[in-house]
């Protein structure tokens, strides 16, 4: 199978992103404020905790965009707010011709949007769909892969859309932020949406960065105090973002080592292994026999995580051994029994290889 994973930044590039973020923090926060837990409630100055407002300024500067806002509901709600700020219910939304991530589909259905699918792997398909449907009001582009064989370049897709139609483009940057060199808004999109929980941050906090005119609309939806992200949560977002790029870069290096070891036939019973974005950048392991479910059961006994929490959240330290994603299963249901995905998380390659070897031996012993 041909796969086209996103290019990860190097450890050196990740270090630079860490340094840039810390520099942005020092320009907004005094030393004492950095050591605090922030403030609470709706401040009369800007209708939100002052600390949260400062964190949003840091994010705006770091991502080099007009504005930023933290929202409740993680990445799902960040996308939901983003979509609602650029398109009215019942409108037409351009999407990729592939299985749509389940929570995003829920948003599309909730707003009664009509999806118009173009194959983002072929830029002429985008041009054709936009010319055939001139009433399309916005476009959604998922940064990571919806199908294993997706090969599109997000920046090229954004430019192709803008070349034909001056519609707002929203990018779903989940699983890509601080792993790749640029996020959606840095590639020409109007809004980028992602979960900070996937970036070592607090539970349930999402982020939208991009054009101020759209984020102003989202702010109006957050008038009540109960909607506000509190100061201590906003600071925890920053603390997570600082540690995420280097940790993710190390993870990418270890993933390469694992695949190289497997391809050198160090583990029996494996038909193939490769790195793919599904949705995180993971190792896809295909077995010679339909033992995937047994391997997952045995791997958990050996210390592997049996399920994701937030996908690379602060809780996910041990490697994740898990079934392939629902969108991948829609393309081939047989993968449920023949393939698994592995995310090293904070583990080294040898730990992952040890668990994989042991779980295969135990699974095949049950045959």
JOJOZI-V252429 format. One line per field, one symbol per residue. ss: DSSP state (2 for helix, 1 for strand, 0 for the rest). phi: phi as a letter, one per 20 degrees, with the letter a starting at -180 (. if undefined). burial: # if it has 16 or more other C-alpha atoms within 10 Angstrom, else .. Layout:
# JOJOZI-V252429
ss = ???
phi = ???
burial = ???
This chain:
# JOJOZI-V252429
ss = 0000000000222222222222222222002222000000001000010222222222222200001111110222222222222200000111110000022222222200011111000022222222220001111111000000000002222222222200011111000000000002222000111110222000001111110222222222200022200022222222222222222222222222222222200000011111111000111111100002222222222000100000000000000111100222222000222211111000002222222222222222200
phi = .eccffffffffffgffgffffffffeddfffffeedmdcnefffblagffffffffffgffelcfabbeceolfgfffffgffedbegnfecfcffageggfffffgfgemfeedeceffcffffgfffffcfefdacccefefecfefcfegfffgfffffdbedfdddeegmcgmddfcegffdofebdcaeeffcmeffmddbccqfffefgfffffdffffefffgfffffgfffffefffffffgffffffffffffemecfndeabbebebfffceeddefcfdgfffffffffeoffeafdcmmffeedffedbffffffffeafffgddbcdcdfleeefffffffffffffffffef
burial = ...###.####.###.##..##.##..#.....#...#####....#################.#######################...##########...#..##..#.#########.#.###.##.....#############.###.##.######..#.##############..##############################.##..##..#.....############################.###.##....#.###################..###########...###...#####.#.###########......###############..##.#######.#....
